Amino acid sequence: MRKIKCEHCGLWTHGDRQTCNYCGEVTDERYKQEVSKRNKINPFEFRFVKIYAIDPWWLKSGKSFLYIAQLIFFAVVSVIVYLSSIFVH
C-alpha cells in the first residue's frame, strides 16, 4: 500500500485514492497538473526561431541568422548520430 502526505492537512493517506481520507481534498493536484501539461508537449517537435512579418528588418535578419544556425546544428547532430550508428554495428 502506497502512502502519500496530503498537501492540505499534512496527514498521511492512501496513495491510491483521489482524495484525502481525512480532509476530503484532492491529493497530488500539482503532480496531476504537471503530468497533464507534459503530456500536451510533443517531444519530437523542433523549436525553431519564429520570424514574424511584423518584426523590424534588423530583428528579422538576426532571427534568420539564428534559424540558419539551428538548421546547421541539427544537421551536424544528425550526421554524428548517423555515423555513430554505422560504426557501432
C-alpha positions in Angstrom: 0.0 0.0 0.0 1.4 3.3 -1.1 1.0 6.3 1.3 1.4 10.0 0.5 1.2 13.1 2.6 -1.8 15.3 2.0 -0.8 18.8 0.8 -3.8 20.4 2.6 -4.0 18.8 6.1 -0.5 17.3 6.3 -1.6 13.8 7.3 -0.6 10.5 5.6 -3.3 9.0 3.4 -3.7 6.2 0.9 -1.8 7.0 -2.3 -4.3 5.1 -4.5 -7.2 7.3 -3.7 -8.1 10.6 -5.5 -9.0 12.4 -2.3 -7.6 12.6 1.3 -9.1 10.2 3.9 -9.2 12.9 6.5 -9.9 16.3 4.8 -11.5 15.2 1.5 -9.3 17.4 -0.6 -7.8 16.2 -3.9 -4.4 14.7 -3.4 -1.4 15.3 -5.7 -3.1 18.1 -7.5 0.2 19.8 -8.6 1.6 16.4 -9.8 -1.5 15.7 -11.9 -1.4 19.2 -13.4 2.3 18.8 -14.3 1.7 15.4 -15.9 -1.2 16.7 -18.0 1.0 19.7 -19.0 3.9 17.4 -20.0 1.5 15.1 -22.0 0.5 18.0 -24.2 4.1 18.7 -25.3 5.3 16.9 -28.4 8.9 15.7 -27.7 9.7 15.4 -31.4 8.8 19.0 -32.3 11.8 21.2 -33.1 11.5 24.6 -31.6 12.9 26.9 -34.3 13.1 30.6 -34.0 9.9 32.1 -35.3 10.2 35.0 -37.8 7.1 37.2 -37.8 6.1 39.6 -40.6 5.7 42.5 -38.1 9.3 42.2 -36.9 11.7 45.1 -37.9 14.3 44.3 -40.5 17.2 44.1 -38.0 15.3 41.6 -35.9 14.3 39.5 -38.9 18.0 39.4 -40.0 19.1 38.3 -36.5 16.4 35.7 -36.3 17.3 34.5 -39.8 20.9 34.0 -38.7 19.7 32.1 -35.6 17.4 30.0 -37.7 20.2 29.0 -40.1 22.5 28.3 -37.1 19.8 25.9 -35.7 19.5 24.1 -39.0 23.2 23.7 -39.2 23.3 22.4 -35.6 20.6 19.8 -36.2 22.3 18.7 -39.4 25.6 18.2 -37.6 23.9 16.3 -34.8 22.1 14.1 -37.3 25.3 13.3 -39.2 27.0 12.4 -35.9 24.2 10.1 -34.8 24.1 8.5 -38.3 27.9 7.9 -38.2 27.8 6.6 -34.7 25.1 4.1 -35.6 27.0 2.9 -38.6 30.3 2.3 -36.7 28.7 0.7 -33.6 27.5 -2.3 -35.6 
